[in-house]
Amino acid sequence: MMTSKLAHYRRKKGLSQEQLAVVSGVSARTIQRIESGKVEAHPATLKMLADALEMKSEELTVKEEVLLPSETNNENKVKPIFHILALIGLCFPIFNIILPLLFWFLKKDESPAYDLEGKLVVNFQITISIVFVPAIIFMIFVFSVGFPLVIIIYFYALIMCLINIFRTINKQESRYPLTCQFLK
């Protein structure tokens, strides 16, 4: 069975599997299965993916494993820092946005992966903060309902930061469900 270069070229373009799915019209699940080697891509699917990545479909398959460039290894060391800064910021109000935002601003031009990771973290932290403020106000007026809501939001943010720290350390894609896209 031939192995896919899809993951390599997708990362090189700075796209997540979900983003490639939107751009190409191929489902994220199919992209996952092609990248993991569970299935061999149908020629039509391969063409759609290649068009989305602005390349020839023949470039997406080879008979040997793809070696990732050394810059990918550096990316894997820097990407968790975005999530760690957000985690530190959860202890100090507003720093959950400021710290990752500053780091993103410094790193965004070095790599498309840093740009995407930073936007992902900052968008999530802004979303959480926007939801957190009304919950605190609600807690002031209806403590019995507002307090548990504040605790749930805080622990959701904490757990998502921790999960994504470990995901990036293990070279997996970060995911923050229920996030508004403020930085695009």
N, C-alpha and C positions, 0 to 999 in steps of 0.2 A: 504494500500500500504506500502511496506517495504521501509525504508529509507536507504540510501547508506552510507557506511563508506569510500567510495572511496576518497572523498576529504581529510579526516583525514589521510589516509595512503599515499596518494599522497604527501601531505604537509610534512608528516613525512619523506618521502624519499627525500624531497627537490626539487620536480619536479613541474613545472607549468603544466597547462592543455595541452598546446601545446607540451611540452616536453614529457609528457606521451603519447600523441597521436602519436608522432613519434616513440617512443619505442614500443608501443603496437600494432600499426596498426589500432587503433580505431580512428575515426575522433574526433577532438577537440569539435565539436558541440555535438556529442553524449555524450562525457564525461561531458560537461556542463549540458546537460539535465538529465543525471543520477545523477550528484551531486546535482542539484537543486530539484530533486524528481519529475520532470515532466514526466519521463518515468522510467519503471522498466527494468533493463538490461536483455537482452537475455542471456541465459546460456553460449552460445559460446562467446559473447562479454565479459561477466564476467570472463570467463576463460582467454581470451587474456589479459585483464587488470590485473588479478591476477598474471599471468605469468610475465608480465612486472614489477610488483611490488614485485616479488619473494615471493609470498604467496599463500595460498589456496583460491579458489574462495568463499568458505563458510564464510571466515573471512570478506568478503566485505559487507555482508548484515546482518542487525539486525532488530528487530522489534521496536526499540526505537531510539531516537536521540542520536547521539554520543556527548559526552562531550569532549571538547578540553582540553588538559592539560594546566596547568598554564604557561608553557614555551611559548605556542603560544601567550598568552596575552603579554608577555614580547617582543616577536618578533614583535608584532604589534606596540609596542612603539618605537622600535629601527629602524625598516625598513624605516620609513619616514625620518630619519636623513640622510640616504644616499642621498636622493633626495634634502633635504634642503641644504646639503653641496654643492651639484652640483649647486643649484640655487645661493647660495652665491658666488660660484666660477665664475659664469657668469659675475659678476661685476668686477672681477680681472682676467685678462688673465692667462691661464694655471692652475689657482687654481680650475677651474671647473673639472680638472682631478686629481690634487694632493690631494685635500681635501677628495673626496670620495675614492680615492685609498688608502690613509693612514687609513681611517676609516675601509675600507674593510680588509686591511691587519691586523688590530687589532682585527676584529670581525669574520673573515672567519672561524676560527676553533671552535667558540662557537656554531654554528648552520649551517646546510646546507642551511637554508633559508637566513641567512646573507650572506653566500658565493654567492648564486645565485643573491641576490638583489644587492650586491656590484659589481659583474661582469656585471650585466645588466646596472647599472648606469655608470660604468667606460667605458664599451664598447660604450655606446651612446655618452658619452662626448668626447672620442677619435675620434669617427666618425665625430661628429659635428666640432671638431677642425680641422680635416683633410680637411673637406669641406670648412671651414671658411677661412683658409689661402689662397687658390687660389682665393676665392671671394674677399678678400682684395687686392690681387695683381691685379686682374681684375679691381677693383674699381680705382686703381691708373692710369691705362691706359685708361679705358673707364668708366668714373665716372657715366655717365647717366644710364648705365646698371649695373655696379658693385655695386654702392651704394644701390639700391633697393634689389639686391641679398644678400648683407651683412645684411640688415635689416630683410629680410625674414628668413634667416638662424638663426639670433639671436633670433627673436621672436618665431620661431619654437622651438628652444631649451628651451626658457623661458616657453612657454606654456606647452611643454611636461613635464618639471620638475614640474610645478604647478599641472598639471593633475595627475601625479604619486604620488605627496605628498598626495593629497586628496584620491586617490585610495588606497594607503597603510593605511591611517588613517581609511578608511571605510572597511578595511580588504579585499580588492580586489587585484587581481594580477596586478603588474606593467607591462606596455607595452611601448616599445620604437620602433615604426616601423622604417624601413630603417636604421638598425644598423648593422655594421660589427662586427663579433665575434673575437675580439683580445684576450680576456681572455676566456678560455674554461673551 
